[in-house]
Amino acid sequence: MALVYKVTSAGFSDDLNDGKNELIREYIIQGENELNDLTYTLQIDNKKSNWFLNNRSSFSNAHMGISLGGESIYFFDFISKQYIEQRLFLDNYFIVHIQQKNFSWELSPETKQILGYTCYKAVSKEVKVINGENKTFYTTAWYAPELKYSIGPRYFGGLEGLILELTNAKIKYYCTEIFSPEKMPMFIIEKPSKGKVVSEEEYLNEMNKLAEERGYPTTKN
């Protein structure tokens, strides 16, 4: 089966309404508006899945919505519970292996209908230290137990059903179309292979190296 998702802002620019960083605020607002250009596809068979941005080649590298919505390809193996992410940074591709994250979902009996499926609410929270203060960030998922795949947009998953809508602190992904195998052409899900294979730590080092070479800020600073 295959699903199409659209994406919208869940409040990227809200944190910049104090009048500071006006250029950054304008950049973020433009990116929020350009999110409307994007759609994503989630392809699934019995053993694996692929998440990717549709028509990536039709967007320029200056498209700001992509920087917010994401352009990585996420291949997931249901057996190993491992993701293979193809990332693009400064025109360089990387292949990063990632274990499925435990989101510690808190389940709710609350339901709503999405595309004819009864979906249940689940909420995950993550505490991060920002400027010396603890801040809690929430991710809300609506999953359909009838669709028995423990995945969703990007690398989100771990629920007893497919996630048809997901909202985190800044972005909302929502499914707009579901195609069953008999209603769509045959497709083959393949692991992404374009790029240098690195660990998460190695990827950070590669990012800093490329940024330094081009005179951009790095995470070292």
C-alpha positions as CSV (number, residue, x, y, z in Angstrom):
1,M,0.0,0.0,0.0
2,A,1.0,3.6,-0.3
3,L,-0.1,6.8,1.5
4,V,0.3,10.4,0.6
5,Y,0.9,13.0,3.4
6,K,0.8,16.8,3.3
7,V,2.5,19.0,5.8
8,T,1.8,22.3,7.5
9,S,3.3,24.5,10.2
10,A,2.4,23.9,13.8
11,G,4.0,27.2,15.0
12,F,7.6,27.6,13.8
13,S,7.3,31.4,13.9
14,D,5.5,31.7,17.2
15,D,8.7,31.7,19.1
16,L,9.9,34.8,17.1
17,N,7.0,37.1,17.8
18,D,9.0,39.2,20.2
19,G,10.5,41.3,17.4
20,K,14.0,39.9,17.7
21,N,15.8,38.3,14.8
22,E,13.6,39.9,12.2
23,L,15.5,38.4,9.3
24,I,15.3,34.9,10.8
25,R,11.6,35.4,11.4
26,E,11.0,36.4,7.8
27,Y,12.9,33.3,6.7
28,I,10.9,31.0,8.9
29,I,7.5,32.6,7.8
30,Q,8.5,32.1,4.2
31,G,9.4,28.5,4.9
32,E,6.0,27.9,6.7
33,N,4.2,29.2,3.6
34,E,6.3,27.0,1.3
35,L,5.4,23.9,3.3
36,N,2.1,24.0,1.3
37,D,4.1,23.0,-1.8
38,L,5.2,19.7,-0.3
39,T,3.7,16.2,-0.3
40,Y,5.3,13.0,1.0
41,T,4.8,9.3,0.2
42,L,5.0,6.4,2.6
43,Q,5.3,3.1,0.7
44,I,4.7,-0.2,2.7
45,D,4.9,-3.9,2.0
46,N,4.9,-6.7,4.6
47,K,8.6,-6.3,5.6
48,K,9.7,-2.8,4.9
49,S,8.7,0.8,4.1
50,N,10.0,3.9,2.5
51,W,9.2,7.6,3.3
52,F,10.3,10.3,0.8
53,L,9.5,13.8,-0.5
54,N,7.6,13.7,-3.8
55,N,9.1,15.5,-6.8
56,R,12.3,16.6,-5.0
57,S,14.0,17.4,-8.3
58,S,11.4,20.0,-9.1
59,F,12.3,22.2,-6.1
60,S,15.4,24.4,-6.0
61,N,17.9,24.1,-3.2
62,A,16.6,27.5,-2.0
63,H,13.2,26.2,-1.3
64,M,12.7,27.1,2.4
65,G,9.8,24.7,3.1
66,I,12.0,21.7,2.5
67,S,14.4,22.8,5.3
68,L,11.4,22.7,7.6
69,G,9.5,19.7,6.3
70,G,12.6,17.6,5.6
71,E,14.0,15.9,2.5
72,S,15.6,12.7,4.0
73,I,14.6,9.3,2.7
74,Y,13.7,6.9,5.5
75,F,13.8,3.2,4.8
76,F,12.5,0.9,7.6
77,D,13.0,-2.8,8.1
78,F,10.2,-4.3,10.2
79,I,12.3,-7.3,11.3
80,S,15.4,-5.5,12.5
81,K,13.5,-2.4,13.7
82,Q,16.2,-0.3,12.0
83,Y,16.0,2.8,9.8
84,I,18.3,3.7,7.0
85,E,18.2,7.4,6.4
86,Q,19.6,9.1,3.4
87,R,20.5,12.7,4.3
88,L,21.6,15.5,2.1
89,F,23.9,18.2,3.5
90,L,25.6,20.9,1.4
91,D,25.2,18.8,-1.8
92,N,26.7,15.7,-0.2
93,Y,24.7,12.5,0.5
94,F,25.1,10.3,3.5
95,I,23.6,7.0,4.6
96,V,22.9,6.8,8.3
97,H,21.7,3.6,10.2
98,I,19.3,4.4,13.1
99,Q,17.5,2.1,15.5
100,Q,13.8,2.8,15.9
101,K,13.3,5.3,18.7
102,N,11.3,4.5,21.8
103,F,8.9,7.4,22.1
104,S,7.2,6.2,25.3
105,W,3.8,7.0,24.0
106,E,1.0,7.7,26.4
107,L,-2.2,6.2,25.0
108,S,-5.6,7.9,25.1
109,P,-9.1,6.6,24.5
110,E,-9.8,9.7,22.5
111,T,-10.6,9.0,18.8
112,K,-11.4,10.7,15.5
113,Q,-12.0,9.6,12.0
114,I,-9.3,10.1,9.3
115,L,-10.1,8.9,5.8
116,G,-12.7,6.4,7.1
117,Y,-10.4,4.9,9.8
118,T,-11.0,5.2,13.5
119,C,-7.8,6.7,14.9
120,Y,-6.7,6.8,18.5
121,K,-4.6,9.5,20.1
122,A,-1.1,9.0,21.6
123,V,1.2,11.6,23.1
124,S,4.9,11.5,23.6
125,K,6.9,14.1,25.5
126,E,10.6,14.9,25.5
127,V,12.5,17.2,28.0
128,K,15.4,19.2,26.6
129,V,17.7,21.6,28.3
130,I,17.7,24.9,26.4
131,N,19.6,27.9,27.7
132,G,19.9,26.2,31.1
133,E,16.2,25.5,31.4
134,N,14.2,22.3,31.1
135,K,11.6,22.6,28.3
136,T,9.1,19.9,27.5
137,F,8.2,19.2,23.8
138,Y,5.1,17.2,22.9
139,T,4.4,15.0,19.9
140,T,0.8,14.0,19.2
141,A,0.0,11.0,16.9
142,W,-3.3,9.7,15.6
143,Y,-2.9,6.0,14.7
144,A,-5.3,3.5,13.0
145,P,-5.2,0.0,14.6
146,E,-7.0,-1.3,11.5
147,L,-3.8,-0.6,9.6
148,K,-1.4,-2.9,11.4
149,Y,1.9,-1.2,10.7
150,S,3.9,0.2,13.6
151,I,5.2,3.2,11.6
152,G,4.3,6.7,10.4
153,P,5.8,9.9,8.9
154,R,9.6,10.0,8.8
155,Y,11.0,8.0,11.7
156,F,8.0,8.1,14.0
157,G,6.3,4.8,15.0
158,G,6.1,2.3,17.7
159,L,2.3,2.3,18.0
160,E,-0.2,-0.5,17.4
161,G,-1.2,0.9,14.1
162,L,-0.2,3.2,11.3
163,I,0.1,6.9,12.2
164,L,-2.2,8.9,9.8
165,E,-1.6,12.3,11.5
166,L,1.3,13.6,13.6
167,T,2.1,16.9,15.1
168,N,5.2,17.8,17.0
169,A,6.3,21.2,18.4
170,K,6.7,22.7,14.9
171,I,5.3,20.5,12.1
172,K,2.1,18.6,11.3
173,Y,2.0,15.7,8.9
174,Y,-1.4,14.5,7.8
175,C,-2.5,11.7,5.4
176,T,-4.6,12.8,2.5
177,E,-4.8,9.6,0.4
178,I,-4.4,5.9,0.9
179,F,-3.9,3.6,-2.0
180,S,-4.4,-0.2,-1.6
181,P,-2.2,-2.5,-3.7
182,E,-5.0,-3.3,-6.1
183,K,-5.6,0.4,-6.8
184,M,-2.0,1.4,-7.7
185,P,0.9,0.3,-9.9
186,M,3.4,-2.3,-8.6
187,F,6.3,-0.7,-6.8
188,I,9.6,-2.1,-5.3
189,I,10.9,-0.8,-2.0
190,E,14.6,-0.5,-2.1
191,K,17.1,0.6,0.5
192,P,18.7,4.1,-0.3
193,S,22.3,3.6,-1.3
194,K,23.4,6.9,-2.6
195,G,25.9,8.5,-0.2
196,K,28.7,7.8,2.2
197,V,27.8,5.3,5.0
198,V,28.4,6.9,8.4
199,S,27.3,6.6,12.0
200,E,25.4,9.4,13.7
201,E,28.7,10.6,15.3
202,E,30.6,10.4,12.0
203,Y,27.8,12.3,10.3
204,L,28.2,15.2,12.7
205,N,31.9,15.3,12.0
206,E,31.3,15.3,8.3
207,M,28.8,18.2,8.7
208,N,31.3,20.3,10.6
209,K,34.0,19.5,8.1
210,L,31.8,20.6,5.1
211,A,30.6,23.7,6.9
212,E,34.2,24.7,7.8
213,E,35.3,24.3,4.2
214,R,32.5,26.7,3.0
215,G,32.8,29.2,5.9
216,Y,29.5,28.3,7.6
217,P,28.9,28.1,11.3
218,T,29.5,24.6,12.9
219,T,28.2,22.8,15.9
220,K,31.7,23.1,17.5
221,N,31.0,26.8,18.2
